[in-house]
Amino acid sequence: MFANAALVKTSTGGGSDALALSRTVSQAWVNFARNGKPSAEGLPDWPAYTTDNPATMVLDKESRVAVDLDRKLLQTAGAL
């Protein structure tokens, strides 16, 4: 979570993309702690999660916001 992608190469691959994403996610956590908004260079605007707009950030080489990402899974599990 905090810039440690190089330490867990078996999970991340340890390449330049993994290291860059690790830095981005770390910065998003720092910004969230500072001002309540998880933002970082390279990430799209991350809207707050609400029941009307269940927005989830998908962190990847090209990160994106997805709405209702796990709805089918949650419905199948009987959680919705």
C-alpha positions as a printed NumPy array, in Angstrom:
array([[  0.   ,   0.   ,   0.   ],
       [  2.777,   2.423,   0.834],
       [  5.309,   2.266,  -2.006],
       [  6.347,  -1.321,  -1.373],
       [  5.735,  -2.916,  -4.785],
       [  9.443,  -3.687,  -5.108],
       [  9.281,  -5.741,  -1.894],
       [  6.542,  -8.076,  -3.133],
       [  7.599,  -8.779,  -6.701],
       [  5.776, -12.115,  -6.666],
       [  2.492, -10.202,  -6.358],
       [  3.253,  -7.111,  -8.416],
       [  5.867,  -8.17 , -10.913],
       [  8.079,  -5.399,  -9.553],
       [  8.363,  -3.699, -12.935],
       [  8.169,  -0.007, -13.719],
       [  4.349,  -0.056, -14.042],
       [  3.953,  -1.657, -10.609],
       [  6.378,   0.801,  -9.043],
       [  4.631,   3.788, -10.64 ],
       [  1.208,   2.591,  -9.468],
       [  2.606,   2.012,  -5.982],
       [  3.797,   5.637,  -5.824],
       [  0.437,   6.884,  -7.135],
       [ -1.566,   4.891,  -4.593],
       [  0.723,   6.03 ,  -1.778],
       [  0.201,   9.658,  -2.791],
       [ -3.569,   9.124,  -2.933],
       [ -3.494,   7.795,   0.654],
       [ -1.42 ,  10.77 ,   1.814],
       [ -3.793,  13.228,   0.144],
       [ -6.786,  11.419,   1.645],
       [ -5.254,  11.739,   5.108],
       [ -4.457,  15.416,   4.526],
       [ -7.706,  16.641,   3.025],
       [-10.213,  13.782,   2.778],
       [ -9.854,  13.435,  -0.998],
       [ -7.887,  10.466,  -2.391],
       [ -6.215,  12.131,  -5.332],
       [ -2.895,  11.848,  -7.101],
       [ -1.341,  12.701, -10.42 ],
       [ -2.345,  10.052, -12.919],
       [ -5.658,   9.215, -11.247],
       [ -9.009,  10.41 , -12.565],
       [-11.254,  12.398, -10.227],
       [-12.423,  10.   ,  -7.524],
       [-15.948,  10.884,  -6.453],
       [-17.186,   9.978,  -2.994],
       [-18.96 ,   6.629,  -2.729],
       [-22.664,   7.028,  -2.056],
       [-25.661,   4.708,  -2.362],
       [-26.808,   6.8  ,  -5.343],
       [-23.355,   6.804,  -6.951],
       [-21.391,   3.718,  -5.81 ],
       [-18.116,   4.802,  -7.436],
       [-15.052,   2.594,  -7.058],
       [-11.551,   3.402,  -8.249],
       [-10.053,   0.564, -10.28 ],
       [ -6.309,   0.934,  -9.793],
       [ -4.325,  -0.352, -12.748],
       [ -1.84 ,   0.748, -15.386],
       [ -4.625,   3.065, -16.549],
       [ -6.851,   3.644, -13.535],
       [-10.557,   4.349, -13.935],
       [-13.693,   4.948, -11.9  ],
       [-16.378,   2.278, -12.164],
       [-19.919,   2.654, -10.855],
       [-21.643,  -0.382,  -9.328],
       [-18.564,  -2.467, -10.056],
       [-19.563,  -5.456,  -7.918],
       [-23.36 ,  -5.303,  -8.237],
       [-23.683,  -8.69 ,  -9.981],
       [-21.358, -10.341,  -7.465],
       [-23.215,  -8.82 ,  -4.506],
       [-26.574,  -9.844,  -5.959],
       [-25.339, -13.398,  -6.501],
       [-24.067, -13.52 ,  -2.927],
       [-27.452, -12.293,  -1.675],
       [-26.022,  -9.095,  -0.263],
       [-28.351,  -6.913,  -2.357]])
